[in-house]
Amino acid sequence: MTETQERQTIADAPAGERRNRGISSVEALAAVLVLLVIFRGRLSGLVSGERLQTWTTVFVSVLVQAVPFLVFGVLLSAVIAVFVPRSFWAKALPRHPALAVPAASVAGVVLPGCECGAVPIAGSLIRRGVTPAAALAFLLAAPAINPIVLTATAVAFPGNPEMVVARGLASLVVAVLMGWLWLRLGKTDWIRLPHRPDLDGSRGRAFWAACRHDVVHAGGFLVLGAAAAATINVIVPEAWLQTLASHPALSVLALAVLAVLLSICSEADAFVAASLSQFSLTSRLVFLVVGPMVDLKLISMQAGVFGRGFALRFAPATFAVAVLAAVVAGVVLL
């Protein structure tokens, strides 16, 4: 099968194959909302609890951080899907997939967005004929190396400018390595983009149809991811972090896992990392590299846009490569 045929296979994957796998994010969200309405009287008396207040605060903060960038990503994704011709990407990126991967990774520098916006954009790029490896490299690089994130990192670590360099280089290396790894080991049927007949009409109608689809589809998984992150914040005792910080190897693993669980937007995670002063700079660098690439809300959104099979393979591999790259960068640069 040629590369062009592989791309078409990905784009034309029937939505029914995914619907048959279980309850969709929209159905799950609707069920939760119905239950909240039915039991609102009983639940209102529980809101005064300290743990529930913490859960609500974290849940809302994750959504407030993520939604603007999700909307930005959805709008840009719709523009790419409807108005940008396929011939543009053939000219903008190198023809050889191995060269297109680093080119797409560097392109992430010019996009001031977070991981929530990068997911629908990457899906739209694949639909427009971009090789999946390059689109996935862009997905990982854009939230981590754009100017807003790097500037925020510099502000959060005023006495350690090397953190900015280490974060940018490590994140770029992870994006390129994962793109090349996909070229080597990735399979076409691991990505299941839903069929989009709504993109076949007039441009204006197709644009708004694409926006509605991505907001509902990706937004539902974002809500589920935010709820999971809030639950983890309430469950994990703070004392555990203090104990882990005293062990170099465990501190790296602890902050890597914490980055996945907290699901903080990449524009804000540097300030959280700076506040974890009991941990070493290297372990905090791991937190900054892993977070924008692998977290609960991002895994949920990847499952919604690309399919669960993709997320189950891509997320663990990205996690491992991100931890390794961040540790190496920390040892060399910090």
N, C-alpha and C positions, 0 to 999 in steps of 0.2 A: 504494500500500500504506500503510495506517495505521500509526501508531507501535505500537499494540497488536499488530498482525499482524507487524510487524518484530521485536518482542521474542519473539513465539512462534516465529518462524522461527529466531531465534538459539538459543532453548532447545531446539528440536526437531531441530537439525542432527544427522544420523546419525553415529554414531561410525565407521561403516565408511568414510566419505569420508576421514577422517583416517588410519585404519589403512592405507588403500591407498597413502598417500603415502610410506611408508618404515617403517623399524624404529622401534618405540616406545622411550621412555626406559626402561621396565621391561625390555624385551628386551635393550637395549644394556647396562644395568647387570648383568643376569643373565649375559650373555656375558663381561663383564669379570671378574665374580666367578669364573666357571668357569675362565677363563684363569689367574687368580691362584692358584687351587687346583692346577691342573695344573703350573704352572711355579713353585710356591712354593719349591722347593729351589734353583733357580737365582737367583730374585729375592732370597732371603734374604741371599745373599752380597753383593748390591749395596746393601743398606740402609745399610751403613757409609759409603757415599760422602757427601761433604758436600752436594753438589747434591741428591741424592735425599732426604737428611735435611731439607733446606730445603723441598723439594716436599711431603714428608709433613707437616711442621709447618704449612705454609700450608693444605694440604688439610684437615687435621683442625681447624685453628682456624676456618676458614670454616664448616665443618659445625657445630662446637660453638657458634659464635655464632648460626647461623641456625636450627638445629633446634628449640630451645625456642619461638621465635617462629613457626616454621612450624606446630608442633603447636597453639599458641594460636590461630593463624589458622584452622587446619583445624577446631578445635572450634567456634570462633565461626561459621565458614562453615556447619558442619552445623546449628548452632542456627538460623541465618538460613534455611537451606534447608528445615528440617523444622518448626520451631515458630513462626516469625514469619509471620503471615498477609500475603497480598499487600496487603490494605487498609491495613496499617500504613504502608507506604512511600508510598501515595497521600496519607496524612495528614501524614507526617513531612517530605516534600519538596514544594517548590512544584510545581504542575502544569506550569507552563511550563518546558520543558527548559533554556532559557537561564538561568533563575533557579535551577533545581535544581543546576546545575553549581557555582556558588560556595557554595551551602548544603552540598553534599556535601563540598566541599573543606574548609570550616571544620569539618565533623564529624570530620575527621582529627585535630583537636587533642585530642579526648577519648580516642583509642585509642592506648594505649602499646604499639605494636608496630613491627615492621620490615617491609621490603618483602616478605620471604618469607611473612609472614602475610597481607599485604594482597592478594596475588594471588588466593588461593582465596576470600577474602571478596568481592572485586570480582566474581568469577565467580558467586558465590552471589547477590549483589545483582541481577545481570542476570537470573538465573533467576527471581527473585521479582518481576520487573516493573519494576525501576529502569531508567530510560533509560541506555543504555550510556555516554553522555557523562558523566553524573553518577558512575557507578560507576568510570569510568576516572580522573576527577578525584580521587575518594576514594583510589584506588589510588596515585596519585602524591603526594597530600598527606599521608596518614596516616604514612608512614615518616619524613617530613622535618620536620613541624611539631608532633609530639606533645611533651608536656612532658618526657619522659625524654630525647629527643634534644636539645632546646633546653637542658636543664640540663647535659647532658654537654658541649655546646658552650661553655657559660659556664665550666665547670670547666677545660676544655682551653685556653681563651683568657682567663685571668683579667685580663689587662691590656687586653683589647680587647672590652668588652661589646657594642660595635656589631656584632661578628660574629654575635651571637645574633639581633639585629634584622634584619640583612641576610640571614642564612640563612632565617629564618622568612618574611620578606616575599617574597624571591625565589622560594622554593619554592612559596608559596601562589599567586603570580602564574603560575608555570609550570603548576600544576595547573589553574587556571581557564582559562588560554589554551588548553591542550591539550584540555580539555573542550569549549570553544567551537569549537576547530578541528575536533574530531570531529563536532560538530553540523553544521558547514559542509561538510566534505569527506568524512567517514566514510561507509562503506557497510556495510549489514547483513551482506552475505556475507563481509566480512573477518573477522568473528568466528565461530568454529566451536566452540561449546561442545558437548562430547559429550553424547549422550542419556543420561539418568539414570533408567532404569526402577526402580532400587533405591530411589528416593524415593517410590514409589507405595504401599508397604506400610504397616504399622503405624509409628507415630512412633518407638518405641524401636528397632525393627529398621532403619528408614530412617536414623536418626541414626548408628548404628554403621556401617552400610553406606557412608554419606557420608564418615565419618571414614576408613575403610579406603581408599576410592577416592582421596580427595584426598592422603592420606599417601603412597600408592604412586605416584600419578600425578605430583604436584608434587615429591615427594621424589626420584624418579628423575632429574628434570631438575636438581634442586638438586645432586645428586652430580656430574652431568656439568659443571655450571657451576663447581663448586668445583674439579674436576680441571683445567678450563681455566685458572682463575685461578691455581692453583698452578703450572702449567706456565709461564705468563707471568712469574710472579715469579722463576722460575729463569732464564728466557731473557734478560729485559731487563737489561742492565748498569746498575749504579748510577751509573757515570760519565756516562751519557747525561743523567741528571737534572741533574747539576751543570752541564753545558753548556747545557741548555735554560733553566735558571733565570735566566741572564744576559740573555735576550731576552724582553721583556714579552709580546709577542704569542705567541711560541712557548711561553712558560711557561704561559700560560692553556690553550692547546690541549694541552700535554703533561699537565697535571694533570687535564684533562677526560678524556683517553684513559686516564690512569692510574687514575682512579676507576672507569672501565668494566672495566679489566683486573683490578684488585685484588679487586673484589667484596666489600668490607668491609661488615659490617652497620652500619646507620645509627646504632646506639647506640655504636659504637666508632670510627667514621671521624673524629670530631673530634680524637681524640688522635693519630691518624696524620697528619692535616693539620697539627696543631700542631708535630709533629716535623719537618716539611718547612720548616724555618726559612729555608732559602736562597731560597725562593719568596716572592713578594709576598702580601699579605693578599688581594688580589683574586683571584689565581690559586688560592689555597687555598680561597677562598669558592666558586669554580667547582667545585673538587674536592668540596666538601660538598653543593652543590646537585645536581650530576650524579649522584653515587654512589648515593643512595637511589632514583633514578628510572631509571637506565640502567646496568646492569652485566651481566657475563656470566651469573651465576646467575639474575638477574631476567629477562633476555632468554630464557634457557632455560625458565624456569618459565612465562613468558607464552606461549611457543610451545606448551608442554604444555597449558595451561589454555584459551587462546583460539585457538590455531592458529598455524602458522608464517607464514601470509600476514599475519596481524595483527601479529606481532612484527617482521617485516621492514619494515613500514610505520611502526608506532608508535614503535619504539625510535629510529630515526634522527631522526624529527621531534621527539621529546622531547629528544634530545641537543642538537639545534640550538637549540631554544627555551630549554633550561636554561642553556646556555653564554651566550646573549645576555642572559637575565634576570640571571644572576649577575654578568656584567661590568657591566651598567648599575647594579645594586645596589652593586657594589664602587666604582664611580666616584662615586656619589652619597653613599654612607654611610660608606665606609672612608677 
